[in-house]
Amino acid sequence: MKIPKRIASAVINSLKGGVVPRIGLPYITVGRETEISALLHDVDIIADGGASFRFIVGRYGSGKSFLLQTIRNYVMDRNFVVVDADLSPERRLQGTKGQGLATYKELIRNMSTKTRPEGGALTLILDRWISSVQSEAAAESGLDSADPAFHALVEKKIHEVIQSLQEMVHGFDFARLLTLYYRSYTDGDDETRAKVVQWFRGEYANKTEARAELGVNIVITDDDWYEYLKLFAMFLKRAGYSGLLILIDELVNIYKIPNSITRQYNYEKILTMYNDTLQGKARYLGIIMSGTPQCIEDTRRGVYSYEALRSRLAEGRFGRETYKDMLAPVIRLAPLTNEEMLVLIEKLADIHAGLFGYKQTLTQEDLIDFIKIEFGRIGADVNITPREVIRDFIELLDIVCQNPGLKAADLMHSDQFEYAKAPLDEEPVAESFAEFEL
């Protein structure tokens, strides 16, 4: 594979550090076809004016974040706007000290489009909207941009978008700020434009400051930030995008909240978002949250401790181990198979060789031996994750790359790698690779 070194470096360094790269994912995506297909079906529904809510559940290192980032890239290619955030002790869905607002700020800060995948796309989106309205008006009327009639037509089209938002909760003030942004844009008033963007980002501390600078009597708060994301979803559709996808990772940070009442308030927020999407109260909006099985299923502290959510999300009698229901609200990630892991490390070996400019010398037999050793550890069938296997493999590649006389097979069968081997009388994964034997 020929991959730009910038992307190859991001992929290798991210994976070695145990985090998911935000670029280059198509080069290393393996498996997860059914999960991706199910989530992309949701995307089609969102683009048609619907809404969806999904939970992605898997153990640490099982590929939850990888799947989220993969979907993120897919939907941006389909003209969606994506906002994403990881929850933390300072970022929750609800809080008394600004933790909910902090999550909103992080989401808006990471607002991304196909042309601005790294985030920070809010200003670009607003400017693009105004420019597209002006272009549409010019094409329809044939008027010159200096003609007063042209400006009247543009104002009329802007008003049509704004009018459609005013019936929603907080829609009047949201629409008023869009109008203010448009007028400051056409007047070349960069200072006011910056203040409006600041308001949309949730950076005004109180109503007094917002009223003095922008003439609005409202600011985004811990309690109502989700309502503004629903407004953004509707606005983005009218601005020419397919919809808005919200990605929230690390739900375990809600599970870890020591105060039970605070946890319940956060779960209540999830319930509100869940009900909105399923009952048609939100449009052009998708929400995906991810967490570990414990933070979802623990009936004492997890999502299932909130009975209204447990009754909605728990599996029925049929969707158990044998048959997985990918249309259910909770998608549980199965481990990648040994064969899928083999394909993945083959890709990584090629990327690593291209990045550091050496000829890839690992044979198919070397790769199979590596997988056998990794999955042959005691307890590997339930405990090992793709993250650990990938990190070990990249370390192996690094050492072989820096020691040209060293063969991968010698290193894998050396004393340093002995800890990973299964006992001599055990070969738990050998049968899985019968078709790969050379």
C-alpha positions in Angstrom: 0.0 0.0 0.0 1.2 3.5 -0.9 0.2 5.7 2.0 1.4 9.3 2.6 4.0 9.3 5.4 2.0 11.9 7.3 -0.9 9.5 7.5 1.2 6.4 8.0 3.0 8.1 10.9 -0.3 9.1 12.5 -1.6 5.6 12.2 1.4 3.8 13.7 2.1 6.3 16.5 -1.5 6.4 17.5 -1.9 2.7 17.6 1.4 2.2 19.5 0.2 4.8 22.0 -3.1 2.8 22.5 -5.4 5.5 20.9 -7.4 5.5 17.7 -6.0 7.6 14.8 -8.4 10.2 13.4 -7.0 9.8 9.9 -6.0 6.8 7.8 -8.6 4.4 9.2 -9.7 3.0 5.8 -6.1 1.6 5.5 -6.5 -0.6 8.6 -10.2 -1.3 8.9 -10.8 -5.0 9.3 -14.1 -6.8 10.2 -17.0 -5.0 11.8 -18.9 -5.2 8.5 -22.3 -6.0 10.2 -21.9 -3.2 12.8 -20.9 -0.7 10.2 -23.8 -1.7 7.9 -26.3 -1.3 10.8 -25.0 2.1 11.7 -25.0 3.3 8.1 -28.6 2.2 7.8 -29.3 4.6 10.7 -27.5 7.3 8.7 -29.9 6.8 5.7 -32.8 7.3 8.1 -31.3 10.5 9.6 -30.7 11.9 6.1 -34.4 11.3 5.3 -35.4 13.4 8.3 -35.5 10.8 11.0 -33.3 10.3 14.1 -31.4 7.4 15.8 -29.8 6.5 19.1 -27.3 3.6 19.5 -25.0 2.3 22.3 -21.7 0.6 21.3 -20.7 -1.8 24.1 -17.3 -3.5 24.4 -14.4 -4.1 26.8 -11.5 -1.7 27.0 -9.4 -2.0 23.8 -12.1 -4.0 22.0 -12.5 -1.4 19.2 -15.3 0.8 20.4 -13.5 4.1 19.7 -12.1 2.6 16.4 -15.7 1.9 15.3 -16.8 5.4 16.3 -14.0 7.0 14.3 -14.7 4.8 11.3 -18.4 5.8 11.3 -17.3 9.4 11.7 -15.3 9.2 8.5 -18.0 7.4 6.6 -20.7 10.0 7.5 -18.5 13.0 6.7 -18.1 11.6 3.2 -21.9 11.5 3.0 -22.1 15.3 3.7 -22.9 15.0 7.5 -21.6 17.3 10.2 -20.1 15.3 13.1 -19.5 16.4 16.7 -17.7 14.2 19.1 -16.5 14.2 22.7 -15.1 11.9 25.4 -16.7 12.2 28.8 -14.5 12.8 31.8 -14.8 13.9 35.4 -15.1 17.5 34.0 -17.4 16.6 31.1 -20.7 14.9 31.8 -24.2 15.1 30.4 -25.6 16.9 33.4 -23.9 18.6 36.3 -24.1 21.4 38.9 -20.7 22.9 38.1 -20.9 23.3 34.3 -20.0 19.7 33.4 -22.8 19.4 31.0 -22.0 22.7 29.3 -18.3 21.6 29.2 -19.4 18.6 27.1 -21.4 20.8 24.7 -18.3 23.1 24.3 -16.2 20.1 23.5 -18.7 18.8 21.0 -18.9 22.2 19.2 -15.1 22.6 19.3 -14.8 19.2 17.5 -17.5 20.1 14.9 -16.2 18.5 11.7 -17.1 18.3 8.0 -15.5 16.6 5.1 -13.6 19.7 4.2 -12.6 20.4 7.9 -12.2 16.9 9.4 -10.0 18.1 12.2 -12.7 20.1 13.9 -13.4 23.8 14.4 -15.8 23.9 11.5 -18.6 26.1 13.0 -17.5 29.4 11.4 -16.8 27.6 8.1 -20.4 26.2 8.1 -22.0 29.5 8.8 -20.0 31.3 6.2 -20.7 28.6 3.6 -24.4 28.8 4.4 -24.5 32.5 3.7 -22.4 32.2 0.6 -24.6 29.4 -0.8 -27.8 31.5 -0.2 -26.2 34.4 -2.1 -25.2 32.1 -4.9 -28.7 30.6 -5.1 -30.3 34.0 -5.1 -27.9 35.2 -7.9 -28.7 32.1 -10.0 -32.4 32.5 -9.6 -32.7 36.3 -10.2 -29.7 37.1 -12.4 -29.3 40.3 -10.3 -26.0 41.9 -9.5 -24.8 41.6 -5.9 -24.8 45.4 -5.6 -28.5 45.6 -6.5 -30.8 46.3 -3.5 -33.2 43.8 -4.9 -30.6 41.1 -4.7 -30.0 41.8 -1.0 -33.8 41.7 -0.4 -34.0 38.3 -2.0 -31.1 37.0 0.0 -32.7 38.3 3.2 -36.0 36.6 2.2 -34.2 33.2 1.8 -32.3 33.7 5.1 -35.6 34.5 6.8 -37.2 31.2 5.4 -34.4 29.2 7.1 -34.7 31.1 10.3 -38.6 31.0 10.4 -38.4 27.1 10.2 -36.4 27.1 13.5 -38.5 29.5 15.6 -41.1 26.9 16.6 -38.5 24.8 18.3 -37.4 25.2 22.0 -35.1 28.2 22.1 -35.6 28.6 18.4 -36.4 32.3 18.5 -33.1 33.3 20.1 -31.2 30.8 17.9 -32.8 32.3 14.8 -32.1 35.9 16.1 -28.4 35.1 16.4 -28.3 33.6 12.9 -29.8 36.8 11.6 -27.2 38.9 13.5 -24.4 36.7 12.1 -25.7 37.2 8.6 -25.9 41.0 8.9 -22.5 41.3 10.5 -21.2 39.0 7.7 -22.6 41.3 4.9 -21.5 44.5 6.8 -18.0 43.2 7.3 -18.4 43.4 11.1 -15.9 40.8 12.2 -16.2 41.7 15.8 -19.9 40.9 16.0 -19.5 37.8 14.0 -16.9 36.5 16.5 -19.2 37.3 19.4 -22.1 35.3 17.8 -19.8 32.3 17.2 -18.7 32.7 20.9 -22.3 32.5 21.9 -22.9 29.4 19.8 -19.9 27.8 21.4 -21.4 28.2 24.8 -18.7 30.6 26.0 -20.9 33.4 27.4 -20.9 33.1 31.2 -24.2 34.8 32.0 -27.3 36.5 30.4 -26.1 40.0 31.4 -23.0 39.7 29.3 -24.9 38.2 26.3 -27.6 40.9 26.6 -25.0 43.7 26.7 -23.0 42.4 23.7 -25.6 40.7 21.5 -29.0 41.8 22.7 -30.2 38.3 23.6 -31.6 37.4 27.0 -30.4 33.8 27.0 -27.2 31.7 27.2 -26.6 28.0 26.7 -26.5 26.2 30.1 -26.0 22.8 31.7 -29.7 22.1 31.5 -30.6 23.0 27.9 -27.4 22.4 25.8 -29.0 19.3 24.2 -31.9 21.5 22.9 -29.3 23.6 20.9 -27.9 20.5 19.3 -31.4 19.6 18.0 -31.6 23.2 16.7 -28.2 22.8 15.0 -29.3 19.6 13.4 -32.3 21.3 11.8 -30.3 24.3 10.8 -27.5 22.2 9.2 -30.1 20.4 7.0 -31.4 23.8 5.8 -27.8 24.9 5.3 -27.2 22.1 2.8 -25.8 19.3 4.9 -27.4 15.8 5.4 -27.7 16.0 9.2 -25.8 16.0 12.5 -24.2 13.0 14.1 -23.2 13.2 17.8 -20.5 10.7 19.1 -20.0 10.4 22.8 -17.3 8.1 24.2 -16.2 6.9 27.6 -19.6 6.5 29.3 -17.7 4.8 32.0 -17.1 8.3 33.5 -20.8 8.5 34.4 -20.6 5.0 35.9 -17.7 6.3 38.1 -19.6 9.2 39.6 -19.7 8.5 43.3 -23.0 10.4 44.0 -26.0 8.2 43.1 -28.3 11.2 42.6 -25.8 12.9 40.2 -25.6 9.6 38.3 -29.3 9.4 38.0 -29.5 12.9 36.6 -27.1 11.9 33.9 -29.0 8.8 33.1 -32.2 10.9 33.0 -30.5 13.1 30.3 -29.7 10.0 28.3 -33.3 8.9 28.6 -34.5 12.3 27.3 -32.1 12.1 24.3 -33.2 8.5 23.6 -36.9 9.3 23.8 -36.5 12.3 21.6 -34.8 10.4 18.8 -37.2 7.4 18.9 -40.4 9.5 19.3 -39.7 11.9 16.4 -39.0 14.9 18.6 -35.6 15.3 17.0 -34.9 15.4 13.2 -31.8 14.9 11.1 -30.0 13.9 14.3 -28.1 10.7 15.2 -26.5 9.9 18.6 -24.0 7.1 19.3 -22.7 6.6 22.8 -20.1 4.0 23.8 -19.0 2.3 27.0 -17.9 -0.9 28.6 -20.4 -3.8 29.4 -20.1 -3.0 33.1 -21.0 0.7 32.8 -24.1 -0.3 30.8 -25.3 -3.4 32.5 -24.4 -2.9 36.1 -27.8 -2.6 37.8 -26.4 -0.8 40.8 -24.4 2.0 39.2 -24.6 1.5 35.4 -27.1 2.7 32.8 -29.3 -0.3 33.8 -29.6 1.1 37.3 -32.1 3.6 35.8 -35.1 1.4 35.3 -36.6 3.4 32.5 -33.4 2.9 30.5 -33.0 -0.8 31.5 -36.5 -1.6 30.3 -35.9 0.0 27.0 -32.4 -1.3 26.3 -32.2 -4.8 27.8 -32.1 -7.7 25.3 -35.2 -9.8 24.6 -35.4 -13.6 24.7 -34.2 -14.2 21.2 -31.2 -11.9 20.7 -28.7 -13.8 22.8 -25.4 -15.5 21.9 -26.4 -17.3 18.7 -28.2 -14.5 16.9 -27.2 -10.9 17.2 -29.8 -8.2 16.6 -28.0 -5.4 14.9 -31.1 -3.3 14.8 -31.4 -3.2 18.6 -30.4 0.0 20.4 -27.4 -1.7 22.0 -24.7 -3.1 19.7 -22.3 -5.4 21.5 -18.9 -5.8 19.9 -17.8 -9.4 19.4 -14.0 -10.0 19.4 -12.2 -9.9 16.0 -11.5 -13.4 14.8 -8.0 -14.7 14.5 -8.2 -14.5 10.8 -9.3 -10.8 10.9 -6.4 -10.0 13.3 -4.0 -11.7 10.8 -5.3 -9.5 8.0 -4.9 -6.4 10.3 -1.3 -7.1 11.2 -0.4 -7.8 7.6 -1.7 -4.2 6.8 0.3 -2.8 9.7 3.5 -4.5 8.6 3.2 -3.0 5.1 2.4 0.5 6.6 5.3 0.3 9.0 7.8 -0.8 6.2 6.6 2.1 4.0 6.9 4.6 6.8 10.5 3.7 7.8 11.6 2.8 4.3 12.7 -0.8 4.6 11.7 -4.0 2.8 9.0 -5.9 4.7 10.6 -9.3 5.6 8.0 -10.9 7.8 6.7 -14.0 6.1 3.1 -15.3 6.3 4.4 -18.0 8.7 5.8 -15.3 11.0 2.5 -13.5 11.1 0.6 -16.7 11.9 3.1 -17.6 14.6 2.7 -14.1 16.2 -1.1 -14.5 16.3 -0.8 -18.1 17.7 1.5 -16.9 20.5 -0.7 -13.9 21.3 -3.9 -15.8 21.4 -2.3 -18.8 23.0 -1.8 -17.0 26.3 -3.7 -18.3 29.3 -7.0 -16.4 29.5 -6.5 -14.8 26.1 -9.8 -16.1 24.8 -11.7 -13.8 27.2 -9.1 -11.1 28.2 -7.0 -10.2 25.2 -8.0 -7.2 23.1 -7.0 -5.9 19.6 -5.3 -2.9 21.4 -2.9 -5.2 23.2 -2.1 -7.4 20.1 -1.6 -4.3 17.9 0.7 -2.7 20.5 2.8 -5.9 20.8 3.0 -6.2 17.0 4.2 -2.7 16.4 6.8 -3.1 19.1 8.0 -6.2 17.3 8.2 -4.3 14.1 10.1 -1.5 15.7 12.7 -3.8 17.2 13.2 -5.8 14.0 13.4 -2.5 12.0 16.2 -1.2 14.3 18.1 -4.5 14.3 18.5 -5.5 10.7 20.3 -8.8 11.6 17.4 -9.9 13.8 14.7 -12.1 12.5 11.1 -11.8 13.8 10.9 -15.6 14.3 14.0 -15.6 16.5 12.6 -12.7 18.6 9.2 -14.4 19.0 10.7 -17.6 20.2 13.3 -16.0 22.4 13.2 -15.8 26.2 12.0 -12.2 26.1 8.8 -13.3 24.4 8.5 -16.5 26.4 5.8 -14.9 28.7 3.4 -14.9 25.9 3.6 -18.5 25.0 1.1 -21.2 25.9 2.3 -24.3 27.7 3.8 -26.9 25.4 0.9 -29.2 25.5 -1.6 -26.5 24.6 -2.2 -25.0 21.2 -5.6 -23.4 21.6 -5.7 -21.5 18.4 -3.8 -23.8 16.1 -7.0 -25.2 14.5 -8.2 -21.7 13.6 -5.2 -21.4 11.3 -5.4 -24.7 9.5 -6.2 -23.0 6.2 -3.2 -20.7 6.6 -0.6 -23.4 7.1 2.1 -23.2 4.5 
